[in-house]
């Protein structure tokens, strides 16, 4: 069983290159959209444009996948300059602002070894819904904020291929999977993050996170790592 940050990766590509959006700290601020939703504007260094291949025009997910694909094709034909600016022409990182949307909500999914269309029917990692929990591809309020941001920066509003075209949730922060427990019957690691019955083997990453913090978990994981290191005695 794993968790995510109820996350969505959206953004805006400015139509004019007069402002270099790649300059500065990668993540410098956070916006509280509502009681459970946090949005962080993210920069990438100029030239780091690989993520554009995950991008897609911002299309709401309240219609079927075939309709979304048709809307994408129609947008490409009717907005050729925006299509080229967002998905083809160089300078993407120079002009883009990624909006990392995260929610403090208890959601869960299960991973198992299996086959699916997304593993090309080969054996691989497959995600299943956790009974009683539903992770939505479109985070509530995220599209409205992205469109408003794009409007204010004269940009092209973007979502992701997984979310906008296929209706699949997207996350950069998978959490859980190696839970804390008092013994091997209850969890994978103990309170010091040492694997039960394997002395000297520690797990110190997002898989030990006991809950969804609702924000980028990097600093929380760092704090847990420092805590674990303090529990390891120096060898003489």
Residue frames as a rotation matrix with the C-alpha (Angstrom) as fourth column:
UNK 1
0.583 0.812 0.000 0.00
0.812 -0.583 0.000 0.00
0.000 0.000 -1.000 0.00
UNK 2
-0.613 -0.789 0.033 1.40
0.789 -0.611 0.057 3.39
-0.025 0.061 0.998 -0.98
UNK 3
0.446 0.693 -0.566 0.34
0.616 -0.697 -0.368 7.00
-0.649 -0.184 -0.738 -0.86
UNK 4
-0.251 -0.515 0.820 0.88
0.853 -0.518 -0.064 10.08
0.457 0.683 0.569 -2.99
UNK 5
-0.840 -0.079 -0.537 0.56
0.361 -0.820 -0.444 13.80
-0.405 -0.567 0.717 -2.33
UNK 6
0.301 0.940 0.164 -2.76
0.700 -0.101 -0.707 13.93
-0.647 0.327 -0.689 -4.23
UNK 7
-0.250 -0.737 -0.628 -0.54
0.099 -0.665 0.741 15.57
-0.963 0.123 0.239 -6.78
UNK 8
0.751 0.357 0.556 -0.76
0.591 0.015 -0.807 17.14
-0.296 0.934 -0.199 -10.22
UNK 9
-0.386 -0.892 -0.236 1.98
0.500 -0.417 0.759 18.57
-0.775 0.175 0.607 -12.44
UNK 10
0.655 0.637 0.406 0.65
0.727 -0.385 -0.568 21.50
-0.205 0.668 -0.715 -14.45
UNK 11
-0.302 -0.843 -0.444 2.20
0.631 -0.526 0.570 24.65
-0.714 -0.109 0.691 -15.85
UNK 12
0.849 0.495 -0.187 2.37
0.221 -0.653 -0.724 27.50
-0.481 0.573 -0.664 -18.30
UNK 13
-0.181 -0.880 0.439 4.73
0.914 0.014 0.405 28.27
-0.362 0.475 0.802 -21.19
UNK 14
0.113 0.190 -0.975 5.08
0.057 -0.981 -0.184 32.00
-0.992 -0.035 -0.121 -21.83
UNK 15
0.770 0.260 0.583 4.45
0.573 0.121 -0.811 32.99
-0.282 0.958 -0.056 -25.44
UNK 16
0.786 -0.532 0.316 7.16
-0.225 -0.722 -0.655 35.69
0.576 0.443 -0.687 -25.34
UNK 17
0.417 -0.708 -0.569 10.78
0.766 0.611 -0.198 35.03
0.489 -0.353 0.798 -24.25
UNK 18
0.223 -0.354 0.908 11.28
-0.130 -0.934 -0.332 38.48
0.966 -0.044 -0.254 -22.69
UNK 19
0.390 -0.097 0.916 11.32
-0.920 -0.080 0.383 36.99
0.036 -0.992 -0.120 -19.16
UNK 20
-0.342 -0.576 -0.743 13.69
-0.428 0.799 -0.423 34.15
0.837 0.173 -0.519 -18.27
UNK 21
0.583 0.691 0.427 11.60
-0.714 0.185 0.675 31.96
0.388 -0.699 0.602 -15.98
UNK 22
0.648 -0.387 -0.656 14.51
0.346 0.917 -0.199 29.54
0.678 -0.098 0.728 -15.51
UNK 23
-0.363 -0.846 0.391 16.53
0.009 -0.423 -0.906 31.96
0.932 -0.326 0.161 -13.37
UNK 24
-0.052 0.278 0.959 16.43
-0.902 -0.425 0.074 31.67
0.429 -0.861 0.273 -9.59
UNK 25
-0.716 -0.154 0.681 15.80
-0.571 0.690 -0.444 29.09
-0.402 -0.707 -0.583 -6.91
UNK 26
-0.921 0.332 -0.203 13.95
0.104 0.712 0.695 25.97
0.375 0.619 -0.690 -8.15
UNK 27
0.117 0.965 -0.234 11.12
0.692 0.090 0.716 26.30
0.712 -0.245 -0.658 -5.59
UNK 28
-0.805 -0.537 0.251 10.90
0.276 -0.714 -0.643 29.61
0.525 -0.449 0.723 -3.76
UNK 29
-0.697 0.623 0.354 7.30
-0.717 -0.595 -0.364 29.93
-0.016 -0.508 0.861 -2.59
UNK 30
-0.842 0.529 -0.100 4.07
0.525 0.848 0.072 28.12
0.123 0.008 -0.992 -1.80
UNK 31
-0.699 0.688 0.197 0.46
-0.617 -0.719 0.321 29.20
0.363 0.103 0.926 -2.27
UNK 32
-0.856 0.482 0.186 -2.37
0.204 0.645 -0.736 27.92
-0.475 -0.592 -0.651 -0.11
UNK 33
-0.817 0.576 0.037 -5.30
-0.091 -0.192 0.977 27.55
0.570 0.795 0.209 -2.51
UNK 34
0.380 0.892 0.246 -7.63
-0.490 -0.031 0.871 26.21
0.784 -0.451 0.425 0.19
UNK 35
0.585 -0.104 0.804 -7.42
-0.797 0.111 0.594 24.31
-0.151 -0.988 -0.018 3.48
UNK 36
0.570 -0.335 0.750 -5.90
0.030 0.921 0.389 21.17
-0.821 -0.199 0.535 1.92
UNK 37
0.754 -0.221 0.619 -4.39
0.656 0.218 -0.722 22.34
0.024 0.951 0.309 -1.39
UNK 38
0.346 -0.749 -0.565 -0.86
0.000 -0.602 0.799 23.72
-0.938 -0.276 -0.208 -1.78
UNK 39
0.903 -0.079 0.423 0.67
0.428 0.062 -0.902 24.98
0.045 0.995 0.090 -5.03
UNK 40
0.258 -0.898 -0.357 4.41
0.188 -0.315 0.930 25.50
-0.948 -0.307 0.087 -5.60
UNK 41
0.937 -0.082 -0.340 5.79
-0.348 -0.319 -0.882 27.29
-0.036 0.944 -0.327 -8.70
UNK 42
0.471 -0.765 0.438 8.83
0.304 0.607 0.734 25.36
-0.828 -0.213 0.519 -9.94
UNK 43
0.600 -0.394 -0.696 11.69
-0.764 -0.539 -0.354 26.46
-0.235 0.744 -0.625 -12.22
UNK 44
0.729 -0.511 0.457 14.01
0.543 0.837 0.070 24.32
-0.418 0.197 0.887 -14.33
UNK 45
-0.113 -0.842 -0.527 17.48
0.049 -0.535 0.843 25.49
-0.992 0.070 0.102 -15.45
UNK 46
0.455 0.240 -0.857 17.63
-0.753 -0.410 -0.515 26.87
-0.475 0.880 -0.006 -18.97
UNK 47
-0.327 -0.542 -0.774 18.15
-0.879 0.475 0.038 23.94
0.347 0.693 -0.632 -21.34
UNK 48
-0.962 0.034 0.271 16.55
-0.110 0.859 -0.499 21.37
-0.250 -0.510 -0.823 -19.03
UNK 49
-0.367 0.850 -0.376 13.51
-0.916 -0.400 -0.011 20.79
-0.160 0.341 0.926 -21.20
UNK 50
-0.943 -0.056 -0.328 13.14
-0.156 0.945 0.289 17.00
0.294 0.323 -0.900 -21.15
UNK 51
-0.729 0.684 -0.002 9.95
0.274 0.290 -0.917 17.22
-0.627 -0.669 -0.399 -19.10
UNK 52
-0.432 0.584 -0.687 8.14
-0.780 -0.624 -0.040 18.84
-0.452 0.519 0.725 -22.03
UNK 53
-0.710 0.126 -0.693 7.62
-0.444 0.684 0.579 15.34
0.547 0.718 -0.430 -23.42
UNK 54
-0.764 0.529 -0.369 5.21
0.643 0.582 -0.497 14.70
-0.048 -0.617 -0.785 -20.55
UNK 55
-0.714 0.445 -0.541 3.27
-0.152 -0.852 -0.501 17.87
-0.684 -0.276 0.676 -21.29
UNK 56
-0.551 0.648 0.525 -0.11
0.816 0.288 0.500 18.21
0.173 0.705 -0.688 -22.99
UNK 57
-0.621 0.409 0.668 -2.66
-0.199 -0.907 0.371 21.01
0.758 0.097 0.645 -23.42
UNK 58
-0.944 0.263 0.199 -4.83
-0.189 0.062 -0.980 21.56
-0.270 -0.963 -0.009 -20.37
UNK 59
-0.418 0.832 -0.363 -8.04
-0.410 0.184 0.893 19.58
0.811 0.523 0.264 -20.93
UNK 60
-0.196 0.429 0.882 -10.57
-0.971 0.042 -0.237 18.83
-0.139 -0.902 0.408 -18.20
UNK 61
-0.942 -0.291 -0.165 -11.03
-0.306 0.950 0.068 15.13
0.137 0.114 -0.984 -17.39
UNK 62
-0.410 0.861 0.300 -14.82
-0.383 0.136 -0.914 15.18
-0.828 -0.489 0.274 -17.15
UNK 63
0.563 0.530 -0.634 -15.11
-0.809 0.198 -0.553 13.69
-0.167 0.825 0.540 -20.66
UNK 64
0.889 -0.160 0.428 -13.98
0.150 0.987 0.056 10.34
-0.432 0.015 0.902 -22.09
UNK 65
-0.050 -0.998 0.035 -10.44
0.204 0.024 0.979 9.61
-0.978 0.056 0.202 -23.32
UNK 66
-0.232 -0.042 0.972 -11.45
0.960 0.149 0.236 9.61
-0.154 0.988 0.005 -27.03
UNK 67
0.780 0.553 0.293 -13.07
0.585 -0.811 -0.027 13.03
0.222 0.192 -0.956 -26.61
UNK 68
0.684 -0.599 -0.416 -9.95
-0.024 -0.589 0.808 14.36
-0.729 -0.542 -0.417 -24.88
UNK 69
-0.292 -0.804 0.517 -7.79
0.567 0.290 0.771 13.06
-0.770 0.519 0.372 -27.73
UNK 70
0.123 0.429 0.895 -10.05
0.969 -0.248 -0.014 14.78
0.216 0.869 -0.446 -30.25
UNK 71
0.961 0.207 -0.185 -9.85
0.256 -0.918 0.303 18.02
-0.107 -0.339 -0.935 -28.24
UNK 72
0.212 -0.963 -0.165 -6.04
0.162 -0.131 0.978 17.75
-0.964 -0.234 0.128 -28.28
UNK 73
-0.393 -0.328 0.859 -6.00
0.858 0.205 0.470 17.32
-0.330 0.922 0.201 -32.06
UNK 74
0.517 0.675 0.526 -8.46
0.798 -0.602 -0.012 20.20
0.309 0.426 -0.850 -32.53
UNK 75
0.837 -0.290 -0.465 -6.35
0.096 -0.758 0.645 22.45
-0.539 -0.585 -0.606 -30.28
UNK 76
-0.149 -0.965 0.215 -3.21
0.432 0.131 0.892 21.55
-0.889 0.226 0.398 -32.25
UNK 77
-0.281 0.104 0.954 -4.88
0.959 -0.006 0.283 22.47
0.035 0.995 -0.099 -35.54
UNK 78
0.613 0.658 0.437 -6.57
0.633 -0.740 0.227 25.65
0.473 0.137 -0.871 -34.35
UNK 79
0.921 -0.388 0.019 -3.66
-0.315 -0.717 0.622 26.94
-0.227 -0.579 -0.783 -32.23
UNK 80
0.785 -0.618 -0.048 -0.57
0.444 0.615 -0.651 25.94
0.431 0.490 0.757 -34.24
UNK 81
0.099 -0.789 0.607 1.70
-0.272 -0.608 -0.746 28.62
0.957 -0.091 -0.275 -32.75
UNK 82
0.323 0.075 0.943 0.79
-0.945 -0.019 0.325 27.65
0.042 -0.997 0.065 -29.19
UNK 83
0.992 0.046 0.114 1.29
-0.047 0.999 0.009 23.98
-0.114 -0.014 0.993 -30.10
UNK 84
0.498 -0.865 0.058 4.78
0.362 0.146 -0.921 24.68
0.788 0.479 0.386 -31.45
UNK 85
0.033 -0.485 0.874 5.70
-0.619 -0.696 -0.363 26.93
0.784 -0.529 -0.324 -28.52
UNK 86
0.446 0.264 0.855 4.56
-0.889 0.245 0.388 24.44
-0.107 -0.933 0.344 -25.90
UNK 87
0.730 0.045 0.682 5.61
-0.174 0.977 0.122 21.13
-0.661 -0.208 0.721 -27.40
UNK 88
0.797 -0.383 0.466 8.13
0.602 0.457 -0.654 21.61
0.037 0.803 0.595 -30.21
UNK 89
0.629 -0.548 0.551 10.23
-0.017 -0.718 -0.696 24.80
0.777 0.428 -0.461 -30.29
UNK 90
-0.195 -0.790 -0.582 13.44
0.735 0.275 -0.620 25.14
0.649 -0.548 0.527 -28.22
UNK 91
-0.748 -0.219 0.626 13.67
-0.169 -0.850 -0.498 27.25
0.642 -0.479 0.599 -25.07
UNK 92
0.171 0.910 -0.378 10.96
0.239 0.334 0.912 25.41
0.956 -0.246 -0.161 -23.15
UNK 93
0.109 -0.176 -0.978 12.65
0.981 0.177 0.077 25.61
0.159 -0.968 0.192 -19.74
UNK 94
-0.884 -0.452 0.124 13.45
0.444 -0.892 -0.082 29.29
0.148 -0.018 0.989 -20.38
UNK 95
-0.684 0.668 0.295 9.73
-0.415 -0.688 0.596 30.05
0.600 0.285 0.747 -20.74
UNK 96
0.029 0.774 -0.632 7.97
0.156 0.621 0.768 27.54
0.987 -0.120 -0.103 -18.49
UNK 97
-0.569 -0.075 0.819 6.71
-0.800 -0.178 -0.573 27.64
0.189 -0.981 0.041 -14.93
UNK 98
-0.491 0.386 -0.781 5.64
0.208 0.923 0.325 24.28
0.846 -0.003 -0.533 -13.53
UNK 99
-0.124 0.533 0.837 2.82
-0.905 -0.407 0.125 24.40
0.407 -0.742 0.533 -10.98
UNK 100
-0.742 -0.189 -0.643 3.21
0.065 0.934 -0.350 21.55
0.667 -0.302 -0.681 -8.51
UNK 101
-0.039 0.857 0.515 -0.22
-0.808 -0.330 0.488 21.02
0.588 -0.397 0.705 -6.93
UNK 102
-0.727 -0.244 -0.641 -0.46
0.150 0.855 -0.496 18.89
0.670 -0.457 -0.586 -3.78
UNK 103
0.209 0.862 0.462 -3.24
-0.562 -0.281 0.778 18.12
0.800 -0.422 0.426 -1.32
UNK 104
-0.829 -0.350 0.437 -3.20
-0.551 0.370 -0.748 17.04
0.100 -0.861 -0.500 2.29
UNK 105
0.329 0.944 -0.040 -5.64
-0.940 0.331 0.085 14.17
0.094 0.010 0.996 1.80
UNK 106
-0.314 -0.394 0.864 -5.47
-0.542 0.821 0.177 10.55
-0.779 -0.413 -0.472 2.89
UNK 107
0.647 0.482 -0.591 -5.38
-0.761 0.352 -0.545 8.56
-0.055 0.802 0.594 -0.32
UNK 108
-0.133 -0.656 0.743 -3.97
-0.480 0.699 0.530 5.13
-0.867 -0.286 -0.408 -1.06
UNK 109
0.580 0.267 -0.769 -3.28
-0.787 0.425 -0.446 2.73
0.208 0.865 0.457 -3.88
UNK 110
0.550 -0.375 0.746 -1.76
-0.208 0.804 0.557 -0.72
-0.809 -0.461 0.364 -4.10
UNK 111
0.078 -0.613 -0.787 1.19
-0.995 -0.003 -0.096 -1.91
0.056 0.790 -0.610 -6.15
UNK 112
0.504 0.018 0.864 1.57
-0.221 0.969 0.108 -5.50
-0.835 -0.245 0.492 -7.25
UNK 113
-0.691 -0.709 -0.140 3.55
-0.402 0.216 0.890 -7.51
-0.601 0.671 -0.434 -9.77
UNK 114
0.155 0.802 0.577 1.41
0.346 0.503 -0.792 -8.14
-0.925 0.323 -0.199 -12.83
UNK 115
-0.751 -0.313 0.581 0.68
0.635 -0.104 0.765 -7.27
-0.179 0.944 0.276 -16.44
UNK 116
0.265 0.845 -0.464 -1.25
0.420 -0.535 -0.733 -4.39
-0.868 -0.001 -0.497 -17.98
UNK 117
0.802 0.086 0.591 -1.47
0.585 -0.313 -0.748 -2.22
0.121 0.946 -0.302 -21.07
UNK 118
0.879 -0.437 0.192 0.98
-0.448 -0.894 0.021 0.20
0.162 -0.104 -0.981 -19.45
UNK 119
0.165 -0.858 0.486 3.61
-0.474 0.364 0.802 -2.52
-0.865 -0.363 -0.347 -18.93
UNK 120
-0.150 -0.109 -0.983 3.11
-0.983 0.120 0.136 -3.56
0.104 0.987 -0.125 -22.57
UNK 121
0.766 0.626 -0.149 1.63
-0.585 0.774 0.241 -6.77
0.266 -0.098 0.959 -21.13
UNK 122
-0.077 -0.827 -0.557 4.99
0.059 0.554 -0.830 -7.77
0.995 -0.097 0.006 -19.72
UNK 123
0.437 0.189 -0.879 5.51
0.832 0.285 0.475 -8.54
0.340 -0.940 -0.033 -16.04
UNK 124
-0.550 -0.602 0.579 5.99
0.316 -0.792 -0.523 -5.32
0.773 -0.105 0.626 -14.13
UNK 125
-0.882 0.213 -0.420 4.65
0.349 -0.303 -0.887 -3.01
-0.316 -0.929 0.193 -11.45
UNK 126
-0.439 0.832 0.340 0.89
0.427 -0.140 0.893 -2.53
0.791 0.537 -0.293 -11.65
UNK 127
-0.972 0.155 0.175 -1.17
-0.234 -0.603 -0.763 -0.04
-0.013 -0.783 0.622 -9.60
UNK 128
-0.399 0.893 -0.206 -4.63
0.649 0.434 0.624 -0.97
0.647 0.115 -0.753 -8.30
UNK 129
-0.066 0.484 0.873 -7.23
-0.465 -0.789 0.402 1.09
0.883 -0.379 0.277 -6.48
UNK 130
-0.978 -0.147 -0.152 -7.42
0.085 0.382 -0.920 0.65
0.193 -0.912 -0.361 -2.72
UNK 131
-0.200 0.973 -0.114 -11.01
0.737 0.226 0.637 -0.20
0.645 0.044 -0.763 -1.71
UNK 132
0.506 0.524 -0.685 -12.67
0.847 -0.451 0.282 2.85
-0.161 -0.723 -0.672 -0.23
UNK 133
0.010 -0.575 -0.818 -10.12
0.149 -0.808 0.570 5.29
-0.989 -0.128 0.078 -1.67
UNK 134
0.631 0.214 0.746 -10.16
0.761 0.013 -0.648 7.11
-0.148 0.977 -0.154 -4.99
UNK 135
-0.279 -0.763 -0.584 -7.26
0.363 -0.646 0.671 9.10
-0.889 -0.025 0.457 -6.42
UNK 136
0.758 0.647 0.083 -8.57
0.363 -0.313 -0.878 11.52
-0.542 0.695 -0.472 -9.01
UNK 137
0.038 -0.747 0.664 -6.50
0.999 0.003 -0.054 12.46
0.039 0.665 0.746 -12.03
UNK 138
-0.143 -0.005 0.990 -7.65
0.302 -0.953 0.039 16.09
0.943 0.304 0.137 -11.87
UNK 139
-0.609 -0.133 -0.782 -6.97
0.793 -0.108 -0.600 17.74
-0.005 -0.985 0.171 -8.52
UNK 140
0.423 0.905 0.037 -9.86
0.903 -0.425 0.071 20.01
0.080 0.004 -0.997 -7.59
UNK 141
0.841 0.003 -0.540 -9.08
0.142 -0.966 0.215 23.66
-0.521 -0.257 -0.814 -8.34
UNK 142
-0.059 -0.994 0.090 -5.80
0.403 0.059 0.913 22.94
-0.913 0.091 0.397 -10.14
UNK 143
-0.241 -0.011 0.970 -7.02
0.970 -0.010 0.241 23.70
0.007 1.000 0.013 -13.66
UNK 144
0.791 0.585 0.176 -8.63
0.575 -0.811 0.108 26.97
0.206 0.016 -0.978 -12.63
UNK 145
0.644 -0.627 -0.439 -5.41
0.038 -0.547 0.836 28.20
-0.764 -0.555 -0.328 -10.98
UNK 146
-0.288 -0.806 0.517 -3.29
0.605 0.265 0.750 27.10
-0.742 0.529 0.412 -13.97
UNK 147
0.100 0.403 0.910 -5.51
0.963 -0.270 0.014 28.89
0.252 0.875 -0.414 -16.47
UNK 148
0.961 0.250 -0.121 -5.46
0.276 -0.906 0.321 32.07
-0.030 -0.342 -0.939 -14.38
UNK 149
0.290 -0.935 -0.201 -1.65
0.149 -0.164 0.975 31.89
-0.945 -0.313 0.091 -14.05
UNK 150
-0.347 -0.403 0.847 -1.28
0.859 0.225 0.459 31.38
-0.376 0.887 0.268 -17.81
UNK 151
0.550 0.638 0.539 -3.59
0.782 -0.620 -0.065 34.34
0.293 0.457 -0.840 -18.45
UNK 152
0.926 -0.174 -0.334 -1.54
0.057 -0.812 0.580 36.64
-0.372 -0.557 -0.743 -16.22
UNK 153
0.013 -1.000 -0.022 1.78
-0.078 -0.023 0.997 35.60
-0.997 -0.012 -0.079 -17.83
UNK 154
0.407 0.230 -0.884 0.52
-0.872 -0.191 -0.450 35.46
-0.272 0.954 0.123 -21.43
UNK 155
-0.676 -0.706 0.212 1.24
-0.654 0.707 0.271 31.76
-0.341 0.045 -0.939 -21.46
UNK 156
-0.112 0.554 -0.825 -0.09
-0.624 0.607 0.492 28.48
0.774 0.570 0.278 -22.80
UNK 157
0.168 0.249 0.954 -1.75
-0.954 0.284 0.094 26.46
-0.247 -0.926 0.285 -20.02
UNK 158
-0.257 -0.383 -0.887 -0.37
-0.610 0.776 -0.158 22.92
0.749 0.501 -0.433 -19.82
UNK 159
0.662 0.315 0.680 -1.22
-0.709 0.559 0.430 19.68
-0.244 -0.767 0.593 -18.09
UNK 160
-0.482 -0.826 0.291 0.33
-0.674 0.562 0.480 16.25
-0.560 0.035 -0.828 -18.52
UNK 161
-0.529 0.232 -0.817 -0.22
-0.639 0.525 0.563 13.39
0.559 0.819 -0.129 -20.95
UNK 162
-0.879 0.135 -0.458 -1.13
0.331 0.863 -0.381 11.03
0.344 -0.486 -0.803 -18.12
UNK 163
-0.652 0.643 -0.401 -3.70
0.281 -0.286 -0.916 13.30
-0.704 -0.710 0.006 -16.52
UNK 164
-0.324 0.561 -0.761 -5.20
-0.586 -0.751 -0.304 15.29
-0.742 0.348 0.573 -19.36
UNK 165
-0.312 0.164 -0.936 -5.21
-0.912 0.223 0.343 12.73
0.265 0.961 0.080 -22.16
UNK 166
-0.530 0.009 -0.848 -5.40
-0.080 0.995 0.061 9.37
0.844 0.101 -0.527 -20.35
UNK 167
0.464 0.776 0.427 -7.12
-0.490 -0.176 0.854 10.28
0.738 -0.605 0.298 -17.08
UNK 168
0.389 -0.428 -0.816 -4.29
0.654 0.752 -0.083 8.84
0.649 -0.502 0.572 -14.96
UNK 169
0.990 -0.102 -0.102 -3.13
0.014 -0.637 0.771 10.45
-0.143 -0.764 -0.628 -11.71
UNK 170
0.390 -0.911 0.137 0.43
0.301 -0.014 -0.954 11.79
0.870 0.413 0.269 -11.83
UNK 171
0.993 -0.120 0.016 2.82
-0.056 -0.339 0.939 12.13
-0.108 -0.933 -0.344 -8.93
UNK 172
0.295 -0.955 -0.023 6.48
-0.358 -0.088 -0.930 12.89
0.886 0.282 -0.368 -8.36
UNK 173
-0.546 -0.447 0.709 6.31
-0.788 -0.013 -0.615 11.65
0.284 -0.894 -0.345 -4.75
UNK 174
0.304 0.545 -0.781 5.35
-0.116 0.835 0.537 8.04
0.946 -0.072 0.317 -4.10
UNK 175
-0.354 -0.348 0.868 5.20
-0.867 -0.226 -0.444 7.55
0.351 -0.910 -0.222 -0.31
UNK 176
0.312 0.474 0.823 4.86
-0.815 0.578 -0.024 4.48
-0.488 -0.664 0.567 1.87
UNK 177
0.599 -0.060 -0.798 5.38
-0.519 0.730 -0.444 0.82
0.610 0.680 0.406 1.09
UNK 178
-0.227 -0.687 -0.691 7.88
0.380 0.591 -0.712 0.07
0.897 -0.424 0.127 3.88
UNK 179
0.514 0.602 0.611 5.85
-0.221 -0.595 0.773 0.99
0.829 -0.532 -0.172 6.99
UNK 180
-0.592 -0.636 0.494 7.08
-0.600 -0.060 -0.798 1.32
0.537 -0.769 -0.346 10.56
UNK 181
0.569 0.779 -0.263 5.99
-0.363 0.525 0.770 -1.46
0.738 -0.343 0.582 12.91
UNK 182
0.474 -0.378 0.795 6.99
-0.858 0.005 0.513 -3.00
-0.198 -0.926 -0.322 16.23
UNK 183
-0.196 -0.548 0.813 7.91
-0.164 0.836 0.524 -6.28
-0.967 -0.031 -0.254 14.51
UNK 184
-0.948 -0.278 -0.157 8.01
-0.200 0.136 0.970 -7.93
-0.248 0.951 -0.184 11.06
UNK 185
-0.529 0.823 0.207 4.35
0.837 0.546 -0.035 -8.83
-0.142 0.154 -0.978 11.38
UNK 186
0.402 0.715 -0.572 3.33
0.638 -0.667 -0.385 -5.17
-0.656 -0.210 -0.725 11.57
UNK 187
0.864 -0.131 -0.486 5.87
-0.352 -0.848 -0.397 -3.39
-0.359 0.514 -0.779 9.38
UNK 188
0.770 -0.638 -0.011 9.12
0.312 0.391 -0.866 -3.47
0.557 0.663 0.500 7.44
UNK 189
-0.314 -0.909 0.274 11.25
0.196 -0.344 -0.918 -1.22
0.929 -0.235 0.286 9.68
UNK 190
0.004 0.251 -0.968 11.41
0.997 0.077 0.025 -0.37
0.081 -0.965 -0.250 13.37
UNK 191
0.837 0.439 -0.328 11.20
0.493 -0.864 0.102 3.09
-0.238 -0.247 -0.939 14.94
UNK 192
0.170 -0.853 -0.494 14.83
-0.152 -0.518 0.842 3.73
-0.974 -0.068 -0.218 13.94
UNK 193
0.617 0.241 -0.749 14.13
-0.743 -0.133 -0.656 2.67
-0.258 0.961 0.097 10.31
UNK 194
-0.626 -0.778 0.051 16.20
-0.741 0.614 0.270 -0.52
-0.241 0.132 -0.961 10.59
UNK 195
-0.028 0.623 -0.782 14.70
-0.721 0.529 0.447 -3.45
0.692 0.577 0.434 8.70
UNK 196
0.492 0.297 0.819 13.30
-0.822 0.469 0.323 -6.06
-0.288 -0.832 0.475 11.09
UNK 197
0.777 -0.209 0.594 15.55
0.090 0.971 0.223 -9.15
-0.623 -0.120 0.773 11.37
UNK 198
0.537 -0.669 0.515 18.28
0.740 0.080 -0.668 -7.55
0.405 0.739 0.538 9.21
UNK 199
0.632 -0.326 -0.703 20.65
0.472 -0.557 0.683 -5.76
-0.614 -0.764 -0.198 11.57
UNK 200
-0.382 -0.848 -0.367 22.50
0.277 -0.484 0.830 -2.92
-0.881 0.216 0.420 9.90
UNK 201
-0.727 0.220 0.651 20.08
0.657 -0.054 0.752 -2.61
0.201 0.974 -0.106 6.97
UNK 202
-0.457 0.519 -0.722 18.15
0.284 -0.684 -0.672 0.66
-0.843 -0.512 0.166 6.98
UNK 203
-0.188 0.462 0.867 15.50
0.946 -0.154 0.287 2.17
0.266 0.874 -0.408 4.73
UNK 204
-0.233 0.045 -0.972 15.56
0.491 -0.857 -0.157 5.96
-0.839 -0.514 0.177 4.70
UNK 205
-0.989 0.026 0.144 13.45
0.112 -0.500 0.859 7.41
0.095 0.866 0.492 1.91
UNK 206
-0.552 0.828 0.094 9.83
-0.800 -0.558 0.221 8.20
0.235 0.047 0.971 1.06
UNK 207
-0.205 0.506 -0.838 8.75
-0.116 0.837 0.535 4.59
0.972 0.207 -0.112 1.57
UNK 208
-0.623 -0.048 -0.781 8.88
0.712 0.379 -0.591 4.98
0.324 -0.924 -0.202 5.38
UNK 209
-0.872 0.341 0.351 6.64
-0.385 -0.921 -0.059 8.05
0.304 -0.186 0.934 5.40
UNK 210
-0.846 0.532 -0.041 3.64
0.442 0.657 -0.611 7.16
-0.298 -0.534 -0.791 7.62
UNK 211
0.233 0.953 -0.194 1.24
0.639 -0.300 -0.708 9.72
-0.733 0.041 -0.679 6.10
UNK 212
0.089 -0.088 0.992 0.75
0.915 -0.386 -0.116 12.25
0.393 0.918 0.046 3.33
UNK 213
-0.450 -0.326 -0.831 2.23
0.729 -0.671 -0.132 15.64
-0.515 -0.665 0.540 4.38
UNK 214
0.591 0.803 0.078 0.46
0.682 -0.445 -0.580 17.49
-0.431 0.396 -0.811 1.56
UNK 215
0.763 -0.448 -0.465 3.61
-0.563 -0.815 -0.140 19.28
-0.316 0.369 -0.874 0.42
UNK 216
0.433 -0.724 -0.538 6.91
-0.414 0.370 -0.832 18.34
0.801 0.583 -0.140 -1.19
UNK 217
0.994 0.099 -0.049 8.22
-0.008 0.506 0.863 15.69
0.110 -0.857 0.503 1.25
UNK 218
0.389 -0.918 -0.075 11.95
0.242 0.180 -0.953 16.27
0.889 0.352 0.292 0.59
UNK 219
-0.275 -0.518 0.810 12.66
-0.617 -0.551 -0.562 18.18
0.737 -0.654 -0.168 3.80
UNK 220
0.561 0.528 0.638 10.59
-0.827 0.395 0.401 15.74
-0.040 -0.752 0.658 5.87
UNK 221
0.924 -0.280 -0.260 12.57
0.195 0.931 -0.310 12.81
0.329 0.235 0.915 4.45
UNK 222
0.028 -0.957 0.288 15.80
-0.006 -0.288 -0.957 14.71
1.000 0.025 -0.014 5.19
UNK 223
-0.023 0.037 0.999 14.72
-0.933 -0.361 -0.008 15.23
0.360 -0.932 0.043 8.81
UNK 224
0.895 0.373 0.245 13.88
-0.434 0.856 0.281 11.52
-0.105 -0.358 0.928 9.15
UNK 225
0.631 -0.736 -0.246 17.30
0.300 0.524 -0.797 10.65
0.715 0.429 0.551 7.71
UNK 226
-0.217 -0.708 0.672 19.04
-0.457 -0.535 -0.711 12.89
0.863 -0.461 -0.208 10.26
UNK 227
0.388 0.448 0.806 17.02
-0.921 0.182 0.343 11.27
0.007 -0.876 0.483 13.02
UNK 228
0.990 -0.001 -0.143 18.04
-0.015 0.994 -0.111 7.79
0.143 0.112 0.983 11.82
UNK 229
0.271 -0.962 0.011 21.72
0.149 0.031 -0.988 8.76
0.951 0.270 0.152 11.61
UNK 230
-0.110 -0.268 0.957 21.64
-0.825 -0.513 -0.238 10.01
0.555 -0.815 -0.164 15.19
UNK 231
0.708 0.456 0.539 20.48
-0.683 0.635 0.361 6.53
-0.177 -0.624 0.761 16.27
UNK 232
0.826 -0.488 -0.281 23.47
0.263 0.775 -0.574 4.81
0.498 0.401 0.769 14.70
UNK 233
0.831 -0.547 -0.104 26.37
-0.032 -0.234 0.972 4.65
-0.556 -0.804 -0.212 17.15
UNK 234
0.508 -0.747 -0.429 29.89
-0.836 -0.307 -0.455 5.42
0.208 0.589 -0.781 15.97
UNK 235
0.919 -0.255 -0.302 32.14
0.248 0.967 -0.061 2.40
0.307 -0.019 0.951 15.46
UNK 236
0.614 -0.753 0.237 35.40
-0.743 -0.450 0.496 2.27
-0.266 -0.481 -0.835 17.39
